[in-house]
């Protein structure tokens, strides 16, 4: 691949695309979840709906196969896919207003959110492939820092601004406002011109689907890559558990309103997420990805154990704010480290396919955690749930220590 220096315009484009993802993510995870909890819907119904909506992230590698195989030549190698994804998001968001209200049933809402996430995963896969095409290993930490800072800034907006709007006017106006924001990114993409990039190794046009499938298989089966696959399958499961527990704990046990939860989570995500993304990118470039991942996993585990130990003081809102802030910081540092690691492992002519597979495994672990939360909730109290999540997080160090980083720069045939 021919690497080009990253221009300010590219950084704005990468950041804007991840900002869009973050706003949608924040709306679903913070605003919508808090809204459903406030309406008294049981966690046994909310958790499966969230897991269903997140399911497309487990299969985003299929988008990678398509993106690596087909392109819209007049628009550039990746931009056509980005335009398709943004347009689909706008249509689905507008469709949720008449057909996806919670009163119509969570199953219908879950399937509409499934379609929304299907479009988001297409946009995410194309964005990551574009970043791999046009950046080199030396600046991967910086690029991932900018993208993840934008994503967490978007999550904060999805929680604070849309949470406030939903509390005041309801879901309909929030969804319409969200559709306008997504459409604005679509307009930017119509104006922006993708810089040319060339795949290395086999010529892009001449690649066959069998070669891509072989690359995909070797990503899973190559012994040196197995620890990375296991890490991806496990590392976000505890995080998925906690994203469902938090609003239930604070709204139903501590008496918070949906607006208070959405705004507090939005602020902690903004501060902890952006600082974690920017510092995480710098840490990766300076200290190496394995050190950063180790530190973030240990930090998340300690935060979980601290949550469990401080349960008698959960009524103190300043304590909850600090705990949520620390959680957001370490989750973001972990995300930046994982993205940098798997971008390095995906340096080949089928970069979109391989990287999207790794990220799909990560998102599958997150969705699994969300689904398990409804099953664990009736049998364990919150103190034990946080301790369990902390222990599970700590066990993800095993595949990380097994991973040999000298394999990062080797391409899969």
C-alpha positions in Angstrom: 0.0 0.0 0.0 1.2 3.5 -0.7 0.9 5.5 2.4 0.2 9.3 2.2 0.6 11.9 4.9 -2.7 12.7 6.6 -4.0 16.1 5.7 -6.2 18.3 7.8 -9.1 17.6 5.5 -8.7 13.8 6.0 -8.6 14.3 9.8 -11.9 16.3 9.6 -13.4 13.6 7.4 -12.3 10.7 9.7 -13.4 12.6 12.8 -16.7 13.6 11.3 -17.6 10.0 10.4 -16.7 8.7 13.8 -18.6 11.7 15.4 -21.7 10.6 13.5 -21.3 7.0 14.8 -20.8 8.3 18.3 -24.0 10.4 18.3 -26.0 7.4 17.1 -24.3 5.2 19.7 -24.9 7.7 22.5 -28.5 8.0 21.5 -29.1 4.3 21.7 -27.0 3.4 24.7 -27.7 6.5 26.9 -30.8 8.4 25.8 -33.0 5.6 24.5 -32.0 3.1 27.2 -32.6 5.6 30.0 -36.0 6.5 28.3 -37.1 2.9 28.3 -36.0 2.3 31.9 -37.8 5.4 33.0 -41.0 4.0 31.3 -40.7 1.0 33.6 -39.9 -1.6 31.0 -38.2 -4.6 32.5 -34.5 -5.3 31.9 -35.4 -8.7 30.7 -37.1 -7.0 27.7 -34.6 -4.1 27.2 -31.4 -6.3 27.2 -32.5 -8.6 24.3 -33.6 -5.6 22.3 -30.2 -3.9 22.7 -28.4 -7.2 21.9 -30.5 -7.6 18.7 -29.8 -4.0 17.7 -26.1 -4.6 18.2 -26.0 -7.9 16.3 -24.9 -6.4 12.9 -21.6 -5.4 14.5 -20.8 -9.1 14.9 -21.1 -9.6 11.1 -19.5 -6.5 9.8 -16.7 -8.6 8.2 -19.3 -9.4 5.5 -19.2 -5.7 4.6 -15.4 -6.0 4.4 -15.7 -8.6 1.7 -18.0 -6.4 -0.4 -15.9 -3.3 0.2 -12.7 -4.9 -0.8 -14.3 -6.5 -3.9 -16.4 -3.7 -5.3 -16.0 0.1 -5.7 -17.9 2.9 -7.3 -15.1 4.1 -9.6 -16.3 7.7 -10.2 -16.6 8.3 -6.4 -13.4 6.7 -5.2 -12.6 3.3 -3.7 -14.5 3.9 -0.4 -16.6 7.0 -0.7 -19.5 5.4 -2.6 -20.0 3.0 0.3 -19.9 5.8 2.8 -22.6 7.7 0.9 -24.8 4.6 0.8 -24.4 4.1 4.5 -25.2 7.7 5.4 -28.3 7.8 3.2 -29.6 4.5 4.7 -29.1 5.9 8.2 -31.3 8.9 7.4 -34.1 6.8 5.9 -34.1 4.4 8.9 -34.1 7.2 11.5 -37.0 8.9 9.9 -38.8 5.5 9.7 -38.5 4.9 13.5 -40.6 8.1 14.1 -43.9 6.6 12.9 -43.1 2.8 13.3 -40.6 2.4 16.1 -42.1 4.0 19.2 -41.7 1.9 22.3 -45.5 1.8 22.7 -45.6 -0.3 19.5 -43.4 -3.0 21.1 -39.7 -3.4 21.7 -39.5 -6.1 19.0 -40.4 -3.7 16.3 -38.1 -1.1 17.7 -35.3 -3.6 18.0 -35.5 -4.6 14.3 -35.5 -1.0 13.2 -32.4 -0.4 15.3 -30.9 -3.5 13.8 -31.3 -1.9 10.3 -29.8 1.3 11.7 -26.8 -0.5 13.0 -26.5 -2.4 9.7 -25.9 1.0 8.0 -23.6 2.2 10.8 -21.5 -0.9 10.4 -21.2 -0.3 6.7 -20.0 3.2 7.3 -17.6 2.1 10.1 -16.1 -0.6 7.8 -15.6 1.8 5.0 -14.1 4.4 7.3 -11.7 2.0 8.8 -10.7 0.7 5.4 -10.1 4.3 4.2 -7.9 4.9 7.3 -5.8 1.8 6.6 -5.5 2.8 2.9 -4.2 6.3 3.6 -2.2 6.0 6.9 0.9 4.2 8.0 1.9 2.4 11.1 3.9 5.4 12.5 0.7 7.6 12.8 -1.9 4.9 13.5 -2.1 5.9 17.2 -2.7 9.6 16.3 -5.3 8.7 13.7 -7.2 6.3 16.0 -6.9 8.9 18.8 -8.6 11.5 16.6 -11.3 9.1 15.5 -12.1 7.7 18.9 -12.1 11.2 20.5 -14.7 12.2 17.9 -16.7 9.1 18.6 -16.8 9.7 22.3 -17.6 13.3 21.7 -20.5 12.1 19.7 -21.6 9.7 22.4 -21.6 12.6 24.8 -23.8 14.7 22.5 -26.1 11.7 22.0 -26.5 11.5 25.8 -26.6 15.2 26.8 -28.2 17.1 23.9 -30.5 14.3 22.7 -31.3 13.2 26.3 -32.4 16.8 27.1 -34.4 17.0 23.9 -36.1 13.6 24.5 -37.0 14.6 28.1 -38.5 17.8 26.9 -40.2 16.9 23.6 -40.1 13.1 23.3 -38.4 10.6 21.0 -39.9 11.9 17.7 -38.2 15.3 17.7 -34.9 13.7 18.9 -35.0 11.3 16.0 -35.7 14.0 13.5 -32.8 16.2 14.8 -30.6 13.1 14.7 -31.6 12.5 11.0 -30.6 16.1 10.2 -27.1 15.6 11.8 -26.5 12.4 9.8 -27.7 14.1 6.6 -25.1 16.9 7.3 -22.3 14.3 7.2 -23.8 13.0 3.9 -23.6 16.5 2.4 -19.9 16.8 3.5 -19.1 13.5 1.8 -20.8 14.7 -1.4 -18.3 17.6 -1.4 -15.2 15.8 -0.2 -13.0 14.0 -2.7 -11.3 10.8 -1.6 -7.5 10.9 -2.1 -6.2 8.1 -4.3 -4.5 5.1 -2.6 -3.1 2.0 -4.1 -3.2 -1.5 -2.5 0.0 -3.4 -2.3 0.6 -7.0 -3.2 -2.1 -8.3 -5.6 -3.8 -5.7 -7.8 -7.1 -4.7 -6.3 -9.3 -5.2 -9.4 -7.8 -8.6 -10.1 -8.4 -10.1 -6.7 -10.9 -12.9 -6.6 -13.3 -13.6 -3.8 -11.5 -16.9 -3.1 -8.3 -14.9 -2.3 -10.3 -12.7 0.1 -11.9 -15.7 1.8 -8.4 -17.3 2.1 -7.1 -14.2 3.7 -10.1 -14.2 6.1 -9.5 -17.8 7.0 -5.9 -17.2 7.6 -6.8 -14.4 9.9 -8.6 -16.8 12.1 -6.5 -20.0 11.6 -2.9 -18.7 11.6 -1.5 -19.8 15.0 0.2 -16.4 15.5 -3.2 -14.7 15.1 -5.2 -16.9 17.5 -4.4 -14.8 20.6 -5.7 -11.7 18.8 -8.9 -13.5 17.8 -9.5 -14.7 21.4 -8.8 -11.2 22.8 -11.3 -9.7 20.4 -13.9 -12.3 21.4 -13.6 -11.7 25.1 -12.4 -8.2 25.9 -15.6 -6.2 25.5 -18.0 -8.7 27.1 -17.7 -7.1 30.6 -18.2 -3.6 29.1 -21.4 -4.8 27.5 -22.7 -6.1 30.8 -22.1 -2.8 32.5 -23.8 -0.6 29.9 -27.1 -2.3 30.7 -26.6 -2.4 34.5 -25.7 1.3 35.0 -29.1 2.9 34.0 -31.1 0.3 35.9 -29.0 0.8 39.1 -29.1 4.6 39.0 -32.7 5.1 37.9 -34.5 2.3 39.8 -32.3 1.9 42.9 -30.9 5.4 43.3 -33.8 7.4 42.1 -32.2 9.2 39.2 -34.4 10.5 36.3 -33.7 9.4 32.7 -32.5 13.0 32.0 -30.1 13.0 34.9 -28.6 9.7 33.8 -28.3 10.7 30.2 -26.7 14.1 31.0 -24.3 12.7 33.6 -23.3 9.9 31.3 -22.9 12.3 28.5 -20.6 14.6 30.4 -18.4 11.8 31.8 -18.2 10.3 28.3 -17.2 13.7 26.8 -14.4 14.3 29.4 -13.3 10.7 29.9 -13.8 9.6 26.4 -12.0 12.4 24.6 -9.1 12.6 27.0 -8.8 8.8 26.8 -8.8 8.8 23.0 -6.2 11.5 22.7 -4.0 10.2 25.4 -4.5 6.7 24.3 -3.3 7.5 20.8 -0.2 9.2 22.2 0.4 6.3 24.6 0.2 3.8 21.7 2.8 5.7 19.6 5.1 6.2 22.6 4.9 3.1 24.7 3.5 0.4 22.3 0.1 -1.1 21.9 0.6 -4.0 24.2 1.5 -1.9 27.2 -1.4 0.4 26.6 -3.9 -2.5 26.3 -2.5 -4.1 29.5 -2.8 -0.8 31.4 -6.4 -0.2 30.2 -7.6 -3.7 31.0 -6.1 -3.5 34.6 -7.6 0.0 35.0 -11.1 -1.2 34.0 -10.8 -4.2 36.4 -9.8 -1.9 39.3 -12.7 0.4 38.5 -15.1 -2.5 38.6 -13.8 -3.8 41.9 -14.0 -0.2 43.3 -17.6 0.0 42.2 -18.4 -3.2 44.1 -16.5 -2.1 47.2 -18.0 1.3 47.4 -21.7 0.1 47.1 -22.6 1.5 50.6 -21.9 5.0 49.2 -23.6 4.7 45.8 -26.1 7.4 47.0 -23.3 10.0 46.7 -23.6 11.5 43.2 -20.0 12.8 43.2 -18.7 9.2 43.7 -20.9 8.0 40.8 -19.6 10.8 38.6 -16.0 9.9 39.3 -16.6 6.1 38.7 -18.4 6.8 35.4 -15.6 9.2 34.4 -12.9 6.6 35.1 -14.9 3.9 33.3 -15.2 6.1 30.1 -11.5 6.9 30.2 -10.3 3.4 30.3 -12.9 2.0 27.9 -11.7 4.6 25.4 -8.0 3.9 25.9 -8.8 0.2 25.4 -10.7 0.9 22.2 -7.9 3.0 20.7 -5.4 0.3 21.6 -7.5 -2.4 20.0 -8.1 -0.5 16.9 -4.4 0.3 16.5 -3.5 -3.4 17.1 -5.9 -4.8 14.6 -5.1 -2.1 12.0 -1.5 -3.3 12.2 -2.6 -6.9 11.9 -4.6 -6.0 8.8 -1.9 -4.6 6.6 -2.7 -6.4 3.4 -4.6 -6.1 0.1 -7.8 -7.3 1.9 -7.4 -4.8 4.8 -11.2 -4.0 5.0 -12.1 -7.7 5.3 -9.5 -8.6 7.9 -9.9 -5.5 10.1 -13.7 -5.6 10.0 -13.5 -9.3 11.1 -11.5 -8.4 14.2 -13.8 -5.5 15.0 -16.8 -7.7 14.4 -15.5 -10.1 17.0 -15.1 -7.3 19.5 -18.6 -6.1 18.9 -19.9 -9.7 19.2 -18.4 -9.8 22.7 -20.0 -6.5 23.6 -23.4 -7.7 22.3 -23.0 -11.0 24.2 -22.4 -9.0 27.4 -25.5 -7.0 26.8 -27.6 -10.2 26.2 -26.2 -11.9 29.3 -27.1 -8.9 31.5 -30.8 -9.8 31.4 -30.0 -13.4 32.4 -27.6 -12.5 35.3 -29.7 -9.6 36.7 -32.3 -11.6 38.6 -29.7 -13.9 40.4 -27.0 -11.5 41.4 -27.1 -8.1 43.3 -25.4 -5.1 41.7 -22.4 -5.4 44.1 -21.6 -8.9 42.9 -22.4 -8.0 39.2 -19.7 -5.3 39.2 -17.2 -7.7 40.9 -18.0 -10.4 38.3 -17.5 -7.9 35.4 -14.1 -6.8 36.9 -12.9 -10.4 37.2 -14.0 -11.2 33.6 -12.2 -8.1 32.4 -9.0 -9.2 34.1 -9.0 -12.6 32.4 -8.7 -10.9 29.0 -5.0 -10.3 29.9 -4.4 -14.0 29.2 -4.7 -13.8 25.3 -3.0 -10.4 25.4 0.1 -11.8 27.1 0.1 -14.7 24.6 0.0 -12.3 21.6 3.4 -11.9 19.9 3.7 -8.3 18.6 6.4 -9.0 16.1 3.7 -10.6 13.9 1.9 -7.2 13.5 3.6 -6.1 10.4 3.4 -9.4 8.5 0.7 -9.6 5.9 -1.7 -12.4 5.5 -1.4 -13.8 2.0 
